[in-house]
C-alpha cells in the first residue's frame, strides 16, 4: 500500500476543512478511526440513539453533539471496557467541514451534494458519529489480507439489503446497508478473527459466500448502490459469481445504514450525512478502542 | 388478571428450588424481571458475550457467573444509565435450581428435560442470564393492553425464524427466535410505546402484521415451535390470518434465541438452558432498569 499524504486524523480533517481533500478517505491516516456522520433535527435524536442501541453492528454509535446545534463539542460513548472512561475521539473537530463531501436530505430524500454544511447546520441539529470499517483496513493489510479496493485504488462497494433493522421509535422499515470486500474462501476465518475485536467499527463480517448474496436480497454484486463496482483480482473485469476462482464476497455492516434508515422512515425536515466513502477521520487509533481481550478467544 | 401465589422473585425462585413450582412463570411475580438461562462450557463464553453484544434485542445479557463453575455468585451487566453502577439482580440465587424446568443439550442437540441441574453443572460451566419479555406483561396490562396468553392462562407462542443473527466467533448460522402476542392493529403503536423503555428485556417489538410472518420465515403461526398455540380472542379456536378481525401478530425478540444458536452452531459438550417459558425470576423490578427517560420521546 502506498503511503498517503495524510497520516493523522487531524491532518485529514484539516485538509477536508480547507477543501484540499474532496475525495474518499479509504486508506488515509492508517489505523485511525474513521466515522460516518448523520445530522438530525433534535426531535429525532432519542429514536436514533435507540436505533443504534438495538442495531450496534451496522450502527456503532461513537459520539454525538454535546448539545443541539453543537458541531465542535462532542460527547463520546466509546469506552474500551465497561468500567473505563469514554475515550476523547478528536480535538479540534468541526462536523460541518471535516468530511470531504456531504449529502443533504429533505423530507427523507437526498437533494444535494455539498462540500460543507455551514449554510445548512441549524441550532436544532444534532450530529452523530458512527464507526466505519475503514478503521481495520490497516490491520487486515498487516495480517497479509490487504483489502482489494485499497490495492486497486477504488471505493469499497456498498449495497442495500433486505435484512431488516430492529425498529426503534420513528425508525421503522429500515434495512442493513453492507459493504463488501472480496476474499479467498479459505481466508474468511482469518478475516473474521482479525476484525472481531473492532467492535466499535462493525467488528467481524455479518455474512460471507455467494449464497449469502441472495439471502441478503442483493440483486447484483457487480452493481453496488454506493462506491465502485468490485473488480476481479487481476483488475481486468467486474467481479461476479464464479469468475474469480476461490474468491467469495464478505459483507460487513456499513455506517451508511443510518442514512438509508432516514430515507425509509421518510423523516421530515433537513437531515445531513457524509457522502458514502467520504468519512470524518478521528484522532483515536483503532487499538485504543478494541473490545475486551477475550473477544479473540473461543 | 388473577393474583398469583408468588409475588416476589425470591418467592418464585424458592418455589422452583423446592420443586413446588414446576410450571411456566408467565404472570408470576408481576413487575419483576424474568430471565432466560443458558449455561456453556467456559471456552465458549467469549463468543457468547460477543453474540449478545452484537444481538442485544434477542439476547440482552443481564449477568453471568462471576467465575467458571459458579451458580450462585453473579456479575451483573445491567445498569440503568451509562454512568450508573450495575444493579444487583438477586440475592440468594442458585442457577441449578431456580428455574422450574431445564433442558440439557449434548453436542448441540436437546437430550433431556430435568427439574434441576445439580447432577450436570460442572466446574467449567458458565451461566448467563438474558432478559425476558414477561418482564413487561404487567406494564401492558396496566396500559389496558393485557397480553392475551395471560388472560387465557396459556404459554406464549415462540417461533423459529429465518432472520439471521449477526455471527460472533463460534456462533454462526443462528437465527432469531421470536415470541408472538396478538394485538389489535390500532393498538400496535401504543404497545410499541409501552415496551420501548424495557431495553433490558427485548424492548419494543421487532415486527408486526401478517405480512411480517412471511418475511420472518414463519411457516404457520398456529404451530409454534415452543409454548402453546395462540388462540382467537374468544378462546374458541386457534388464531390464523383473517379469523380474528383487526388482530395482527406482534413479534418480539425472544431469549430462547441463545439455545437455538447453540443448536445451529453444533457446540460440542454439555450445554444447559431453562425450558422455554420456565424462567428464573429476579429480585429487581422492571422500572429499576428502564432505559434513559428520553427513550420514550420522539
Interface residues (C-beta under 8 A of the other chain):
Chain A: X43 X44 X45 X46 X47 X49 X50 X53 X54 X56 X57 X77 X82 X163 X164 X166 X167 X168 X169 X170 X192 X196 X199 X203 X204 X205 X206 X207 X215 X253 X291 X292 X294 X295 X296 X297 X298
Chain B: X43 X44 X45 X46 X47 X49 X50 X53 X54 X56 X57 X77 X82 X163 X164 X166 X167 X168 X169 X170 X192 X196 X199 X203 X204 X205 X206 X207 X215 X253 X291 X292 X294 X295 X296 X297 X298
